[in-house]
């Protein structure tokens, strides 16, 4: 249940377990409780050292992950003190509750953010140890489907409740000490936040859920994955605009998968159907726009305000300034970084570069390359041989 609970808890993006006043009001989310319990349970196993030996001996990226955790711990303590006052950073104001520009110095975020990162790394190693046993992958699979279904369900609930005038009914479960932006509108459209603090956070998780369901469906032909993907796509497609307006946006992997299938000359029936529906949808949009030119004016205004003209808005100027100053702090520290949790940026790659520096960014890039490339010989055939199939024949490869 710890594995399933850890995965499902990702759906609650603004529900805190408690508030740690001694760490500047940090409010750990409920996933941290499941992660801590999972790590503790694995560490208490009799054969923990044998399992760790197998993990570090057979999964080489774990060495990169461990090195990155150690580098984050050392950097979060050393760099804010070594480069104190030599560059500007963006931190949470203790009195005003907003992000302000200040000189680099040790802050509570160095402890809390580094703690979250290390806990995530330990949880990943613990899961690797558990996945050495073939019966555990079933729990991971069930957890992912429950996570995606719960996330989509709360998104639909939030969308309906706000559009029928019932208001923000999910507000009681947002207990984290975050800046909650759940009742905002953009160009007349209600922004969907689900159980998260803002629309962009909800959209990030939506993209991950869509990618998982689509990849699983293509590899296994699972009816459950296909149903979850199709049921979640309409609402999550609206939220994708929130990802388009940010610098760290990634396109939906299904686009590249279908393009890759065409280039390889292996196009399946389902892919042909998807592409045909896309063509029909585009044709229908063109036909409606020719018949009634003003029909799509609300959507045009939405795209203009969130993507095309976003850089000219006050928020766009502020986010650009954050990124520019974060890159400057990378240069001011000679490429070593300001330390984990020392500053904020509007773009994830820039945040990684400014906090972890060149060396830490290279390790992070190495881990991303492993995820993008897949697990090589630990691919489809190996997992199918080691695990039973549910809910359809075949098994999701780890790279998905």
C-alpha positions, 0 to 999 in steps of 0.5 A: 500500500505504500507504493500505491499511496506514494503514487496516488498522493501525487494527485494532491498538489496542495494538500499539506501534512503539517506546517514547519514554522522553524523552516520558514513556514514550509508545508510538506505535502502528503507525498512526503509522508508516504515517501518517508514511510517507504524509505523507512520500510525498505531500510528496515528489511533484513536483506537491505544491504543485498538489495542495495548491492544489486541496485547499485550493481545493475542500475548505473544511473543510481550512482549519478542520482546518489552523486547529485544528492550529495552535491545538492547537500554540500552545495546548499550549505556551502555556496550560500555562505561562500558567495554570500552578498556577491549576487542577487537572488529571489527569496520568499519574504518572511514578513510580506509573504511575496518573492523579493530580490535580495543578496545571496545568503543562507535561507530556510529554503536551503534545508527544506528544498534540499530535504525534499530533493534527497527524500525523492532520491531515496524514494527512487532508490527504495523503489528500485530495490522493491522492483527487483521483485517481480510482484512489485511492478503490479502495484506500481501499475495500479498506482499510476492508473489510480493517480491518473484517474483521480487527477482527471476526476478532480480536474473535471470536478473543478471545471464543472463546479466553476463553470456552473457557478458553484465556486471553488469546491476543492478549496478545503483540501488546499492546505499547503502554505502556498500562494493559492491562485484558484479563482483566476480567469484568462480571456473569459475562461476559468483556469482549471487548478484541480487540487493544485495551487495554480493552473500551471502546476495542474497542467504539468501533472496533466501532461505527465498523466496523458503521456503515461496513459498514451504510452501504456496504451500504445505498448499494451493496447490496454482498454483501461489506459485508452479510456483514461486517456480519452476521458482526460484529454478534453479538460487537460488539453485546455490546461496545456495552454498554461504549459505553452506560455512557460519557457520549460514547456514540453510537447505531448510525446504522442506527437513524436511517437506518431511521427516516429512510427511514420518515419519507421513505416510502422503505422498501426490502425489506432495511430491512423485513426488518431491522425484521421480524427485530427485532420477531421477536427482541423477541417471542421475548425476551418469550415466553422471559421469560414461560415462564422468568422467570429466563432473562435474569437474567445479562443483567439483572445485566450491564445493572444493573452497567454502565449503571443502577448504574454511576454509584454504583460507585467507577469511576463516582464517579471518572469523574464527578469527572474530568469535573467538575474538567475543566469547572472547569478550562475555567472557571478558564482563562476558556474558553481551555482547559488546552492539548492533552494537559495533562489527562484526562477520562472524556468526549470532549466534555468533554476537547475543551472543557477542553483546546481551550477554546471557540474550539478546540471550535467548530472541532472542532464545525464539522468534526463538522458537516461529517461529519454533513452530508456533502460536498454536491455531492461526494456519490454521483453525483460519486463514481460518475462518477469511480471504478469500482465494486467489489465491487458497483455504485455507490459509498459516499458520503463522508458514510458 
